[in-house]
Amino acid sequence: MKFYALLFLFNSFLFSGSTANGGDEVLGVWLTDDGRAKIQVYKDKGRYFGKIVWLKAPNGKDGKPVRDVNNPKDEFKKRPVLGINLVKNFRFKNGKWEGGEIYDPDNGKTYSCHMKLKKGKLEVRGYIGVSLFGRTVVWTRTE
């Protein structure tokens, strides 16, 4: 009987420790799969966001910062890509970050998105409508 009580306590301790941060294990800086950018994931008011904090090529051919020229909103076309909030408004639920969206400055489109940690990598899936119709990229933690 003591063995089962100890086993129960041990499992309870493991379970409570693994969920104590409530999803904060995603916080930090991640290198995109193509190596072109680093995204800092942070938490604000219980939601998770990610902004571009480094670009491999921060300046265009003219030597000026790369701008968000593909954005459909005219007021954003002149903003620098460096510093853009790329991922927005995620909440942690059932082992993944969901209910958010991801912006692609290469084409100016925003997609529904969910993220999941798998073997220390962050799987980021952007999609239109249902998750079946989308694309997954894998980010690597750098900091």
N, CA, C and O atoms as CSV, one atom per row, in Angstrom:
chain,resi,resn,atom,element,x,y,z
A,1,MET,N,N,0.821,-1.193,0.000
A,1,MET,CA,C,0.000,0.000,0.000
A,1,MET,C,C,0.864,1.256,0.000
A,1,MET,O,O,0.559,2.233,-0.684
A,2,LYS,N,N,1.955,1.219,0.781
A,2,LYS,CA,C,2.857,2.379,0.815
A,2,LYS,C,C,3.444,2.642,-0.564
A,2,LYS,O,O,3.616,3.792,-0.970
A,3,PHE,N,N,3.748,1.568,-1.278
A,3,PHE,CA,C,4.322,1.712,-2.614
A,3,PHE,C,C,3.383,2.502,-3.529
A,3,PHE,O,O,3.823,3.407,-4.238
A,4,TYR,N,N,2.088,2.159,-3.512
A,4,TYR,CA,C,1.116,2.843,-4.366
A,4,TYR,C,C,0.922,4.295,-3.963
A,4,TYR,O,O,0.744,5.168,-4.813
A,5,ALA,N,N,0.958,4.545,-2.662
A,5,ALA,CA,C,0.832,5.924,-2.181
A,5,ALA,C,C,2.023,6.749,-2.650
A,5,ALA,O,O,1.850,7.884,-3.094
A,6,LEU,N,N,3.238,6.189,-2.558
A,6,LEU,CA,C,4.436,6.886,-3.025
A,6,LEU,C,C,4.392,7.098,-4.537
A,6,LEU,O,O,4.756,8.163,-5.036
A,7,LEU,N,N,3.948,6.083,-5.249
A,7,LEU,CA,C,3.838,6.193,-6.702
A,7,LEU,C,C,2.844,7.292,-7.081
A,7,LEU,O,O,3.106,8.072,-7.996
A,8,PHE,N,N,1.721,7.358,-6.394
A,8,PHE,CA,C,0.735,8.397,-6.650
A,8,PHE,C,C,1.314,9.780,-6.375
A,8,PHE,O,O,1.144,10.693,-7.184
A,9,LEU,N,N,1.991,9.945,-5.252
A,9,LEU,CA,C,2.595,11.235,-4.914
A,9,LEU,C,C,3.656,11.634,-5.934
A,9,LEU,O,O,3.730,12.796,-6.333
A,10,PHE,N,N,4.477,10.676,-6.356
A,10,PHE,CA,C,5.524,10.956,-7.334
A,10,PHE,C,C,4.916,11.407,-8.663
A,10,PHE,O,O,5.369,12.386,-9.256
A,11,ASN,N,N,3.891,10.692,-9.126
A,11,ASN,CA,C,3.222,11.070,-10.376
A,11,ASN,C,C,2.534,12.420,-10.252
A,11,ASN,O,O,2.549,13.206,-11.200
A,12,SER,N,N,1.942,12.701,-9.121
A,12,SER,CA,C,1.307,14.006,-8.906
A,12,SER,C,C,2.329,15.119,-8.973
A,12,SER,O,O,2.075,16.175,-9.554
A,13,PHE,N,N,3.497,14.880,-8.371
A,13,PHE,CA,C,4.564,15.876,-8.400
A,13,PHE,C,C,5.042,16.113,-9.827
A,13,PHE,O,O,5.211,17.258,-10.244
A,14,LEU,N,N,5.261,15.036,-10.574
A,14,LEU,CA,C,5.703,15.175,-11.966
A,14,LEU,C,C,4.681,15.920,-12.795
A,14,LEU,O,O,5.035,16.812,-13.566
A,15,PHE,N,N,3.429,15.567,-12.648
A,15,PHE,CA,C,2.386,16.201,-13.447
A,15,PHE,C,C,2.261,17.685,-13.120
A,15,PHE,O,O,2.154,18.512,-14.025
A,16,SER,N,N,2.274,18.025,-11.844
A,16,SER,CA,C,2.121,19.436,-11.481
A,16,SER,C,C,3.330,20.245,-11.905
A,16,SER,O,O,3.178,21.416,-12.254
A,17,GLY,N,N,4.515,19.675,-11.891
A,17,GLY,CA,C,5.710,20.393,-12.309
A,17,GLY,C,C,5.752,20.645,-13.799
A,17,GLY,O,O,6.281,21.665,-14.241
A,18,SER,N,N,5.204,19.736,-14.576
A,18,SER,CA,C,5.265,19.888,-16.024
A,18,SER,C,C,4.284,20.922,-16.549
A,18,SER,O,O,4.460,21.444,-17.650
A,19,THR,N,N,3.246,21.221,-15.766
A,19,THR,CA,C,2.267,22.190,-16.243
A,19,THR,C,C,2.292,23.482,-15.446
A,19,THR,O,O,1.460,24.363,-15.662
A,20,ALA,N,N,3.237,23.602,-14.530
A,20,ALA,CA,C,3.256,24.754,-13.639
A,20,ALA,C,C,3.426,26.071,-14.385
A,20,ALA,O,O,2.879,27.092,-13.969
A,21,ASN,N,N,4.177,26.059,-15.481
A,21,ASN,CA,C,4.405,27.318,-16.186
A,21,ASN,C,C,3.281,27.646,-17.147
A,21,ASN,O,O,3.269,28.738,-17.714
A,22,GLY,N,N,2.337,26.744,-17.352
A,22,GLY,CA,C,1.166,27.036,-18.162
A,22,GLY,C,C,1.462,27.434,-19.589
A,22,GLY,O,O,0.706,28.213,-20.170
A,23,GLY,N,N,2.515,26.939,-20.165
A,23,GLY,CA,C,2.829,27.238,-21.552
A,23,GLY,C,C,4.005,28.167,-21.743
A,23,GLY,O,O,4.365,28.474,-22.879
A,24,ASP,N,N,4.613,28.623,-20.664
A,24,ASP,CA,C,5.707,29.582,-20.782
A,24,ASP,C,C,6.995,28.996,-21.351
A,24,ASP,O,O,7.946,29.735,-21.606
A,25,GLU,N,N,7.042,27.686,-21.552
A,25,GLU,CA,C,8.254,27.099,-22.135
A,25,GLU,C,C,8.495,27.553,-23.566
A,25,GLU,O,O,9.576,27.312,-24.102
A,26,VAL,N,N,7.538,28.195,-24.196
A,26,VAL,CA,C,7.705,28.716,-25.556
A,26,VAL,C,C,8.429,30.069,-25.551
A,26,VAL,O,O,8.909,30.521,-26.591
A,27,LEU,N,N,8.507,30.706,-24.393
A,27,LEU,CA,C,9.138,32.024,-24.309
A,27,LEU,C,C,10.618,31.941,-24.664
A,27,LEU,O,O,11.307,30.997,-24.279
A,28,GLY,N,N,11.095,32.930,-25.396
A,28,GLY,CA,C,12.492,32.963,-25.798
A,28,GLY,C,C,12.636,33.397,-27.243
A,28,GLY,O,O,11.692,33.891,-27.859
A,29,VAL,N,N,13.841,33.202,-27.775
A,29,VAL,CA,C,14.132,33.609,-29.146
A,29,VAL,C,C,14.290,32.360,-30.009
A,29,VAL,O,O,14.983,31.413,-29.638
A,30,TRP,N,N,13.639,32.379,-31.157
A,30,TRP,CA,C,13.607,31.231,-32.069
A,30,TRP,C,C,14.106,31.638,-33.453
A,30,TRP,O,O,13.754,32.700,-33.964
A,31,LEU,N,N,14.930,30.778,-34.051
A,31,LEU,CA,C,15.417,30.971,-35.409
A,31,LEU,C,C,14.451,30.285,-36.365
A,31,LEU,O,O,14.112,29.116,-36.180
A,32,THR,N,N,14.005,31.015,-37.391
A,32,THR,CA,C,13.075,30.430,-38.356
A,32,THR,C,C,13.756,29.314,-39.145
A,32,THR,O,O,14.984,29.231,-39.192
A,33,ASP,N,N,12.957,28.474,-39.753
A,33,ASP,CA,C,13.484,27.309,-40.469
A,33,ASP,C,C,14.408,27.686,-41.621
A,33,ASP,O,O,15.325,26.931,-41.943
A,34,ASP,N,N,14.184,28.837,-42.245
A,34,ASP,CA,C,15.029,29.256,-43.365
A,34,ASP,C,C,16.246,30.070,-42.907
A,34,ASP,O,O,17.083,30.448,-43.727
A,35,GLY,N,N,16.345,30.340,-41.599
A,35,GLY,CA,C,17.494,31.066,-41.057
A,35,GLY,C,C,17.503,32.554,-41.359
A,35,GLY,O,O,18.507,33.227,-41.124
A,36,ARG,N,N,16.396,33.080,-41.879
A,36,ARG,CA,C,16.348,34.491,-42.271
A,36,ARG,C,C,15.967,35.440,-41.144
A,36,ARG,O,O,16.194,36.646,-41.239
A,37,ALA,N,N,15.379,34.888,-40.061
A,37,ALA,CA,C,14.898,35.772,-38.993
A,37,ALA,C,C,14.925,35.064,-37.645
A,37,ALA,O,O,14.899,33.836,-37.561
A,38,LYS,N,N,14.977,35.879,-36.591
A,38,LYS,CA,C,14.804,35.387,-35.227
A,38,LYS,C,C,13.561,36.062,-34.669
A,38,LYS,O,O,13.347,37.263,-34.834
A,39,ILE,N,N,12.748,35.247,-34.001
A,39,ILE,CA,C,11.486,35.704,-33.445
A,39,ILE,C,C,11.545,35.577,-31.928
A,39,ILE,O,O,11.825,34.499,-31.404
A,40,GLN,N,N,11.287,36.662,-31.230
A,40,GLN,CA,C,11.229,36.619,-29.775
A,40,GLN,C,C,9.787,36.414,-29.358
A,40,GLN,O,O,8.934,37.268,-29.600
A,41,VAL,N,N,9.516,35.274,-28.727
A,41,VAL,CA,C,8.177,34.983,-28.234
A,41,VAL,C,C,8.089,35.510,-26.807
A,41,VAL,O,O,8.947,35.223,-25.972
A,42,TYR,N,N,7.048,36.279,-26.543
A,42,TYR,CA,C,6.847,36.877,-25.226
A,42,TYR,C,C,5.374,36.757,-24.842
A,42,TYR,O,O,4.516,36.440,-25.666
A,43,LYS,N,N,5.116,37.017,-23.581
A,43,LYS,CA,C,3.761,36.900,-23.054
A,43,LYS,C,C,3.278,38.272,-22.612
A,43,LYS,O,O,4.008,39.025,-21.967
A,44,ASP,N,N,2.041,38.585,-22.965
A,44,ASP,CA,C,1.434,39.851,-22.575
A,44,ASP,C,C,-0.035,39.601,-22.229
A,44,ASP,O,O,-0.817,39.168,-23.076
A,45,LYS,N,N,-0.398,39.876,-20.983
A,45,LYS,CA,C,-1.774,39.720,-20.507
A,45,LYS,C,C,-2.308,38.312,-20.761
A,45,LYS,O,O,-3.454,38.138,-21.173
A,46,GLY,N,N,-1.467,37.314,-20.510
A,46,GLY,CA,C,-1.880,35.925,-20.629
A,46,GLY,C,C,-1.881,35.363,-22.038
A,46,GLY,O,O,-2.221,34.195,-22.225
A,47,ARG,N,N,-1.518,36.144,-23.021
A,47,ARG,CA,C,-1.458,35.690,-24.420
A,47,ARG,C,C,-0.005,35.713,-24.890
A,47,ARG,O,O,0.827,36.422,-24.324
A,48,TYR,N,N,0.287,34.941,-25.916
A,48,TYR,CA,C,1.643,34.830,-26.445
A,48,TYR,C,C,1.741,35.528,-27.802
A,48,TYR,O,O,0.851,35.426,-28.647
A,49,PHE,N,N,2.845,36.233,-27.977
A,49,PHE,CA,C,3.118,36.998,-29.192
A,49,PHE,C,C,4.570,36.750,-29.590
A,49,PHE,O,O,5.360,36.244,-28.793
A,50,GLY,N,N,4.912,37.103,-30.812
A,50,GLY,CA,C,6.290,36.978,-31.253
A,50,GLY,C,C,6.649,38.063,-32.241
A,50,GLY,O,O,5.940,38.285,-33.222
A,51,LYS,N,N,7.768,38.749,-31.974
A,51,LYS,CA,C,8.188,39.819,-32.880
A,51,LYS,C,C,9.545,39.496,-33.485
A,51,LYS,O,O,10.352,38.772,-32.902
A,52,ILE,N,N,9.771,40.043,-34.648
A,52,ILE,CA,C,11.043,39.854,-35.345
A,52,ILE,C,C,12.093,40.726,-34.664
A,52,ILE,O,O,11.970,41.950,-34.626
A,53,VAL,N,N,13.133,40.076,-34.125
A,53,VAL,CA,C,14.182,40.819,-33.418
A,53,VAL,C,C,15.524,40.790,-34.147
A,53,VAL,O,O,16.465,41.472,-33.741
A,54,TRP,N,N,15.616,40.008,-35.215
A,54,TRP,CA,C,16.855,39.915,-35.995
A,54,TRP,C,C,16.508,39.459,-37.399
A,54,TRP,O,O,15.656,38.589,-37.584
A,55,LEU,N,N,17.159,40.039,-38.376
A,55,LEU,CA,C,17.029,39.613,-39.771
A,55,LEU,C,C,18.420,39.358,-40.337
A,55,LEU,O,O,19.349,40.123,-40.079
A,56,LYS,N,N,18.560,38.308,-41.090
A,56,LYS,CA,C,19.832,38.001,-41.739
A,56,LYS,C,C,20.201,39.120,-42.712
A,56,LYS,O,O,21.368,39.495,-42.829
A,57,ALA,N,N,19.200,39.643,-43.404
A,57,ALA,CA,C,19.407,40.749,-44.349
A,57,ALA,C,C,18.451,41.885,-43.961
A,57,ALA,O,O,17.384,42.026,-44.558
A,58,PRO,N,N,18.830,42.692,-42.968
A,58,PRO,CA,C,17.917,43.736,-42.488
A,58,PRO,C,C,17.751,44.909,-43.454
A,58,PRO,O,O,16.791,45.672,-43.353
A,59,ASN,N,N,18.693,45.047,-44.392
A,59,ASN,CA,C,18.638,46.166,-45.344
A,59,ASN,C,C,18.454,45.653,-46.766
A,59,ASN,O,O,18.927,44.576,-47.129
A,60,GLY,N,N,17.752,46.457,-47.557
A,60,GLY,CA,C,17.537,46.124,-48.960
A,60,GLY,C,C,18.741,46.517,-49.802
A,60,GLY,O,O,19.768,46.939,-49.271
A,61,LYS,N,N,18.611,46.378,-51.111
A,61,LYS,CA,C,19.692,46.714,-52.036
A,61,LYS,C,C,20.064,48.191,-51.969
A,61,LYS,O,O,21.188,48.574,-52.296
A,62,ASP,N,N,19.110,49.016,-51.542
A,62,ASP,CA,C,19.372,50.453,-51.434
A,62,ASP,C,C,20.066,50.827,-50.121
A,62,ASP,O,O,20.355,52.000,-49.885
A,63,GLY,N,N,20.334,49.827,-49.263
A,63,GLY,CA,C,20.994,50.079,-47.996
A,63,GLY,C,C,20.057,50.522,-46.882
A,63,GLY,O,O,20.493,50.730,-45.750
A,64,LYS,N,N,18.791,50.666,-47.190
A,64,LYS,CA,C,17.802,51.084,-46.204
A,64,LYS,C,C,17.109,49.858,-45.611
A,64,LYS,O,O,17.075,48.801,-46.240
A,65,PRO,N,N,16.552,49.996,-44.392
A,65,PRO,CA,C,15.858,48.858,-43.777
A,65,PRO,C,C,14.761,48.290,-44.686
A,65,PRO,O,O,14.033,49.036,-45.342
A,66,VAL,N,N,14.660,46.979,-44.710
A,66,VAL,CA,C,13.613,46.295,-45.465
A,66,VAL,C,C,12.265,46.717,-44.888
A,66,VAL,O,O,12.062,46.702,-43.674
A,67,ARG,N,N,11.358,47.089,-45.769
A,67,ARG,CA,C,10.035,47.568,-45.370
A,67,ARG,C,C,8.964,46.512,-45.644
A,67,ARG,O,O,9.180,45.572,-46.409
A,68,ASP,N,N,7.832,46.682,-45.020
A,68,ASP,CA,C,6.701,45.769,-45.136
A,68,ASP,C,C,5.867,46.111,-46.379
A,68,ASP,O,O,4.665,46.360,-46.278
A,69,VAL,N,N,6.507,46.122,-47.531
A,69,VAL,CA,C,5.886,46.618,-48.775
A,69,VAL,C,C,4.719,45.769,-49.274
A,69,VAL,O,O,3.896,46.262,-50.046
A,70,ASN,N,N,4.627,44.509,-48.856
A,70,ASN,CA,C,3.545,43.634,-49.314
A,70,ASN,C,C,2.305,43.700,-48.439
A,70,ASN,O,O,1.311,43.029,-48.717
A,71,ASN,N,N,2.355,44.503,-47.383
A,71,ASN,CA,C,1.214,44.615,-46.488
A,71,ASN,C,C,0.020,45.203,-47.239
A,71,ASN,O,O,0.180,46.180,-47.971
A,72,PRO,N,N,-1.172,44.627,-47.074
A,72,PRO,CA,C,-2.345,45.147,-47.777
A,72,PRO,C,C,-2.804,46.519,-47.264
A,72,PRO,O,O,-3.554,47.217,-47.946
A,73,LYS,N,N,-2.360,46.898,-46.074
A,73,LYS,CA,C,-2.745,48.199,-45.519
A,73,LYS,C,C,-1.668,49.227,-45.853
A,73,LYS,O,O,-0.508,49.067,-45.473
A,74,ASP,N,N,-2.052,50.265,-46.552
A,74,ASP,CA,C,-1.098,51.286,-46.995
A,74,ASP,C,C,-0.298,51.899,-45.849
A,74,ASP,O,O,0.885,52.200,-46.010
A,75,GLU,N,N,-0.938,52.085,-44.691
A,75,GLU,CA,C,-0.246,52.723,-43.570
A,75,GLU,C,C,0.888,51.872,-42.998
A,75,GLU,O,O,1.727,52.387,-42.259
A,76,PHE,N,N,0.926,50.580,-43.329
A,76,PHE,CA,C,1.990,49.700,-42.829
A,76,PHE,C,C,3.090,49.428,-43.847
A,76,PHE,O,O,4.110,48.837,-43.491
A,77,LYS,N,N,2.923,49.827,-45.070
A,77,LYS,CA,C,3.890,49.508,-46.129
A,77,LYS,C,C,5.262,50.142,-45.919
A,77,LYS,O,O,6.257,49.664,-46.464
A,78,LYS,N,N,5.320,51.200,-45.145
A,78,LYS,CA,C,6.598,51.875,-44.904
A,78,LYS,C,C,7.268,51.460,-43.602
A,78,LYS,O,O,8.385,51.891,-43.316
A,79,ARG,N,N,6.597,50.625,-42.809
A,79,ARG,CA,C,7.212,50.213,-41.539
A,79,ARG,C,C,8.305,49.181,-41.798
A,79,ARG,O,O,8.190,48.366,-42.714
A,80,PRO,N,N,9.361,49.216,-40.993
A,80,PRO,CA,C,10.422,48.211,-41.142
A,80,PRO,C,C,9.914,46.824,-40.763
A,80,PRO,O,O,9.085,46.685,-39.864
A,81,VAL,N,N,10.407,45.811,-41.443
A,81,VAL,CA,C,10.049,44.435,-41.116
A,81,VAL,C,C,10.629,44.064,-39.745
A,81,VAL,O,O,9.985,43.361,-38.966
A,82,LEU,N,N,11.832,44.532,-39.456
A,82,LEU,CA,C,12.444,44.295,-38.154
A,82,LEU,C,C,11.579,44.959,-37.090
A,82,LEU,O,O,11.359,46.170,-37.128
A,83,GLY,N,N,11.092,44.168,-36.145
A,83,GLY,CA,C,10.240,44.685,-35.085
A,83,GLY,C,C,8.765,44.363,-35.247
A,83,GLY,O,O,7.978,44.604,-34.331
A,84,ILE,N,N,8.377,43.823,-36.394
A,84,ILE,CA,C,6.970,43.466,-36.619
A,84,ILE,C,C,6.574,42.317,-35.693
A,84,ILE,O,O,7.346,41.383,-35.475
A,85,ASN,N,N,5.357,42.403,-35.152
A,85,ASN,CA,C,4.780,41.272,-34.429
A,85,ASN,C,C,4.308,40.261,-35.461
A,85,ASN,O,O,3.298,40.463,-36.136
A,86,LEU,N,N,5.048,39.183,-35.569
A,86,LEU,CA,C,4.795,38.162,-36.581
A,86,LEU,C,C,3.712,37.183,-36.133
A,86,LEU,O,O,2.843,36.811,-36.921
A,87,VAL,N,N,3.766,36.766,-34.873
A,87,VAL,CA,C,2.750,35.873,-34.321
A,87,VAL,C,C,2.008,36.618,-33.221
A,87,VAL,O,O,2.604,37.349,-32.430
A,88,LYS,N,N,0.693,36.416,-33.188
A,88,LYS,CA,C,-0.138,37.225,-32.290
A,88,LYS,C,C,-1.238,36.417,-31.617
A,88,LYS,O,O,-1.839,35.522,-32.210
A,89,ASN,N,N,-1.476,36.764,-30.368
A,89,ASN,CA,C,-2.694,36.408,-29.659
A,89,ASN,C,C,-2.921,34.922,-29.413
A,89,ASN,O,O,-4.056,34.453,-29.507
A,90,PHE,N,N,-1.868,34.173,-29.101
A,90,PHE,CA,C,-2.004,32.749,-28.822
A,90,PHE,C,C,-2.348,32.519,-27.364
A,90,PHE,O,O,-1.945,33.284,-26.487
A,91,ARG,N,N,-3.090,31.470,-27.119
A,91,ARG,CA,C,-3.317,31.020,-25.747
A,91,ARG,C,C,-2.877,29.563,-25.668
A,91,ARG,O,O,-2.945,28.829,-26.654
A,92,PHE,N,N,-2.427,29.155,-24.488
A,92,PHE,CA,C,-1.952,27.790,-24.290
A,92,PHE,C,C,-3.115,26.911,-23.848
A,92,PHE,O,O,-3.803,27.210,-22.872
A,93,LYS,N,N,-3.322,25.817,-24.587
A,93,LYS,CA,C,-4.423,24.917,-24.284
A,93,LYS,C,C,-4.085,23.523,-24.784
A,93,LYS,O,O,-3.675,23.352,-25.932
A,94,ASN,N,N,-4.253,22.541,-23.933
A,94,ASN,CA,C,-4.046,21.132,-24.301
A,94,ASN,C,C,-2.684,20.868,-24.935
A,94,ASN,O,O,-2.583,20.130,-25.916
A,95,GLY,N,N,-1.639,21.472,-24.374
A,95,GLY,CA,C,-0.284,21.185,-24.830
A,95,GLY,C,C,0.163,21.924,-26.078
A,95,GLY,O,O,1.239,21.645,-26.607
A,96,LYS,N,N,-0.649,22.870,-26.564
A,96,LYS,CA,C,-0.212,23.653,-27.714
A,96,LYS,C,C,-0.729,25.080,-27.593
A,96,LYS,O,O,-1.622,25.379,-26.801
A,97,TRP,N,N,-0.151,25.928,-28.384
A,97,TRP,CA,C,-0.538,27.338,-28.418
A,97,TRP,C,C,-1.463,27.498,-29.615
A,97,TRP,O,O,-1.089,27.185,-30.746
A,98,GLU,N,N,-2.660,27.981,-29.365
A,98,GLU,CA,C,-3.660,28.018,-30.430
A,98,GLU,C,C,-4.456,29.311,-30.387
A,98,GLU,O,O,-4.303,30.129,-29.480
A,99,GLY,N,N,-5.311,29.477,-31.393
A,99,GLY,CA,C,-6.183,30.644,-31.462
A,99,GLY,C,C,-5.483,31.903,-31.916
A,99,GLY,O,O,-6.051,32.992,-31.840
A,100,GLY,N,N,-4.245,31.768,-32.391
A,100,GLY,CA,C,-3.498,32.939,-32.823
A,100,GLY,C,C,-3.418,33.035,-34.330
A,100,GLY,O,O,-4.090,32.313,-35.067
A,101,GLU,N,N,-2.578,33.948,-34.757
A,101,GLU,CA,C,-2.373,34.131,-36.189
A,101,GLU,C,C,-0.914,34.460,-36.453
A,101,GLU,O,O,-0.190,34.913,-35.567
A,102,ILE,N,N,-0.502,34.222,-37.684
A,102,ILE,CA,C,0.863,34.511,-38.101
A,102,ILE,C,C,0.813,35.353,-39.374
A,102,ILE,O,O,0.017,35.102,-40.279
A,103,TYR,N,N,1.675,36.343,-39.415
A,103,TYR,CA,C,1.749,37.251,-40.565
A,103,TYR,C,C,2.979,36.891,-41.383
A,103,TYR,O,O,4.050,36.649,-40.827
A,104,ASP,N,N,2.828,36.855,-42.697
A,104,ASP,CA,C,3.941,36.567,-43.601
A,104,ASP,C,C,4.302,37.835,-44.367
A,104,ASP,O,O,3.597,38.206,-45.306
A,105,PRO,N,N,5.400,38.513,-43.980
A,105,PRO,CA,C,5.767,39.749,-44.677
A,105,PRO,C,C,6.181,39.525,-46.130
A,105,PRO,O,O,6.212,40.473,-46.915
A,106,ASP,N,N,6.499,38.281,-46.496
A,106,ASP,CA,C,6.876,38.009,-47.884
A,106,ASP,C,C,5.701,38.173,-48.846
A,106,ASP,O,O,5.891,38.526,-50.010
A,107,ASN,N,N,4.474,37.913,-48.351
A,107,ASN,CA,C,3.318,38.066,-49.234
A,107,ASN,C,C,2.231,38.980,-48.656
A,107,ASN,O,O,1.230,39.243,-49.323
A,108,GLY,N,N,2.419,39.463,-47.434
A,108,GLY,CA,C,1.466,40.384,-46.826
A,108,GLY,C,C,0.192,39.731,-46.321
A,108,GLY,O,O,-0.793,40.419,-46.055
A,109,LYS,N,N,0.199,38.402,-46.183
A,109,LYS,CA,C,-1.011,37.697,-45.756
A,109,LYS,C,C,-0.893,37.250,-44.301
A,109,LYS,O,O,0.199,36.998,-43.793
A,110,THR,N,N,-2.043,37.162,-43.654
A,110,THR,CA,C,-2.139,36.688,-42.280
A,110,THR,C,C,-2.914,35.376,-42.279
A,110,THR,O,O,-3.941,35.249,-42.947
A,111,TYR,N,N,-2.413,34.400,-41.523
A,111,TYR,CA,C,-3.008,33.074,-41.484
A,111,TYR,C,C,-3.365,32.690,-40.054
A,111,TYR,O,O,-2.729,33.151,-39.106
A,112,SER,N,N,-4.386,31.844,-39.900
A,112,SER,CA,C,-4.639,31.222,-38.606
A,112,SER,C,C,-3.433,30.355,-38.297
A,112,SER,O,O,-2.730,29.909,-39.203
A,113,CYS,N,N,-3.197,30.118,-37.014
A,113,CYS,CA,C,-1.961,29.416,-36.670
A,113,CYS,C,C,-2.096,28.719,-35.327
A,113,CYS,O,O,-2.854,29.147,-34.456
A,114,HIS,N,N,-1.342,27.636,-35.178
A,114,HIS,CA,C,-1.117,27.038,-33.866
A,114,HIS,C,C,0.336,26.600,-33.802
A,114,HIS,O,O,0.976,26.362,-34.827
A,115,MET,N,N,0.843,26.498,-32.588
A,115,MET,CA,C,2.241,26.140,-32.378
A,115,MET,C,C,2.313,25.014,-31.361
A,115,MET,O,O,1.476,24.898,-30.466
A,116,LYS,N,N,3.351,24.177,-31.529
A,116,LYS,CA,C,3.506,23.029,-30.640
A,116,LYS,C,C,4.992,22.733,-30.466
A,116,LYS,O,O,5.748,22.731,-31.438
A,117,LEU,N,N,5.404,22.485,-29.235
A,117,LEU,CA,C,6.789,22.081,-28.977
A,117,LEU,C,C,6.919,20.593,-29.207
A,117,LEU,O,O,6.104,19.803,-28.731
A,118,LYS,N,N,7.955,20.217,-29.946
A,118,LYS,CA,C,8.202,18.803,-30.210
A,118,LYS,C,C,9.705,18.578,-30.230
A,118,LYS,O,O,10.404,19.068,-31.118
A,119,LYS,N,N,10.198,17.836,-29.247
A,119,LYS,CA,C,11.623,17.534,-29.128
A,119,LYS,C,C,12.484,18.793,-29.116
A,119,LYS,O,O,13.536,18.839,-29.753
A,120,GLY,N,N,12.035,19.811,-28.391
A,120,GLY,CA,C,12.795,21.044,-28.253
A,120,GLY,C,C,12.687,22.005,-29.425
A,120,GLY,O,O,13.289,23.078,-29.395
A,121,LYS,N,N,11.949,21.651,-30.432
A,121,LYS,CA,C,11.721,22.507,-31.604
A,121,LYS,C,C,10.294,23.031,-31.544
A,121,LYS,O,O,9.420,22.407,-30.942
A,122,LEU,N,N,10.065,24.166,-32.163
A,122,LEU,CA,C,8.733,24.746,-32.185
A,122,LEU,C,C,8.130,24.561,-33.573
A,122,LEU,O,O,8.602,25.141,-34.551
A,123,GLU,N,N,7.091,23.755,-33.643
A,123,GLU,CA,C,6.374,23.550,-34.899
A,123,GLU,C,C,5.306,24.631,-35.017
A,123,GLU,O,O,4.426,24.748,-34.164
A,124,VAL,N,N,5.396,25.406,-36.071
A,124,VAL,CA,C,4.474,26.518,-36.298
A,124,VAL,C,C,3.675,26.196,-37.560
A,124,VAL,O,O,4.232,26.076,-38.651
A,125,ARG,N,N,2.363,26.061,-37.390
A,125,ARG,CA,C,1.512,25.698,-38.535
A,125,ARG,C,C,0.564,26.836,-38.861
A,125,ARG,O,O,-0.302,27.190,-38.061
A,126,GLY,N,N,0.739,27.403,-40.041
A,126,GLY,CA,C,-0.158,28.432,-40.549
A,126,GLY,C,C,-1.122,27.807,-41.534
A,126,GLY,O,O,-0.745,26.924,-42.304
A,127,TYR,N,N,-2.370,28.264,-41.512
A,127,TYR,CA,C,-3.373,27.649,-42.385
A,127,TYR,C,C,-4.524,28.609,-42.667
A,127,TYR,O,O,-4.705,29.620,-41.988
A,128,ILE,N,N,-5.285,28.259,-43.682
A,128,ILE,CA,C,-6.493,28.999,-44.045
A,128,ILE,C,C,-7.680,28.080,-43.775
A,128,ILE,O,O,-7.732,26.965,-44.293
A,129,GLY,N,N,-8.607,28.531,-42.988
A,129,GLY,CA,C,-9.801,27.722,-42.696
A,129,GLY,C,C,-9.526,26.642,-41.678
A,129,GLY,O,O,-9.656,26.864,-40.474
A,130,VAL,N,N,-9.146,25.471,-42.159
A,130,VAL,CA,C,-8.851,24.354,-41.262
A,130,VAL,C,C,-7.368,24.004,-41.354
A,130,VAL,O,O,-6.720,24.235,-42.376
A,131,SER,N,N,-6.857,23.453,-40.287
A,131,SER,CA,C,-5.433,23.162,-40.187
A,131,SER,C,C,-4.934,22.200,-41.265
A,131,SER,O,O,-3.741,22.164,-41.567
A,132,LEU,N,N,-5.835,21.435,-41.835
A,132,LEU,CA,C,-5.477,20.489,-42.888
A,132,LEU,C,C,-4.870,21.204,-44.096
A,132,LEU,O,O,-3.988,20.667,-44.766
A,133,PHE,N,N,-5.346,22.409,-44.365
A,133,PHE,CA,C,-4.867,23.187,-45.504
A,133,PHE,C,C,-3.881,24.246,-45.027
A,133,PHE,O,O,-4.247,25.400,-44.808
A,134,GLY,N,N,-2.651,23.841,-44.874
A,134,GLY,CA,C,-1.658,24.776,-44.373
A,134,GLY,C,C,-0.240,24.270,-44.558
A,134,GLY,O,O,0.026,23.329,-45.306
A,135,ARG,N,N,0.657,24.930,-43.848
A,135,ARG,CA,C,2.074,24.597,-43.956
A,135,ARG,C,C,2.697,24.701,-42.569
A,135,ARG,O,O,2.395,25.614,-41.801
A,136,THR,N,N,3.565,23.754,-42.267
A,136,THR,CA,C,4.266,23.742,-40.985
A,136,THR,C,C,5.734,24.063,-41.204
A,136,THR,O,O,6.382,23.510,-42.092
A,137,VAL,N,N,6.246,24.968,-40.375
A,137,VAL,CA,C,7.674,25.261,-40.348
A,137,VAL,C,C,8.168,24.927,-38.942
A,137,VAL,O,O,7.393,24.911,-37.986
A,138,VAL,N,N,9.450,24.666,-38.835
A,138,VAL,CA,C,10.032,24.287,-37.547
A,138,VAL,C,C,11.091,25.304,-37.158
A,138,VAL,O,O,12.053,25.527,-37.893
A,139,TRP,N,N,10.907,25.915,-36.003
A,139,TRP,CA,C,11.833,26.913,-35.488
A,139,TRP,C,C,12.713,26.288,-34.416
A,139,TRP,O,O,12.287,25.380,-33.701
A,140,THR,N,N,13.944,26.780,-34.309
A,140,THR,CA,C,14.919,26.280,-33.351
A,140,THR,C,C,15.230,27.368,-32.330
A,140,THR,O,O,15.459,28.525,-32.681
A,141,ARG,N,N,15.233,26.972,-31.059
A,141,ARG,CA,C,15.527,27.951,-29.998
A,141,ARG,C,C,16.978,28.415,-30.088
A,141,ARG,O,O,17.887,27.604,-30.266
A,142,THR,N,N,17.187,29.722,-29.963
A,142,THR,CA,C,18.550,30.261,-29.995
A,142,THR,C,C,18.930,30.866,-28.656
A,142,THR,O,O,20.114,30.906,-28.321
A,143,GLU,N,N,17.979,31.332,-27.892
A,143,GLU,CA,C,18.261,31.944,-26.582
A,143,GLU,C,C,17.203,31.541,-25.596
A,143,GLU,O,O,17.254,31.948,-24.435
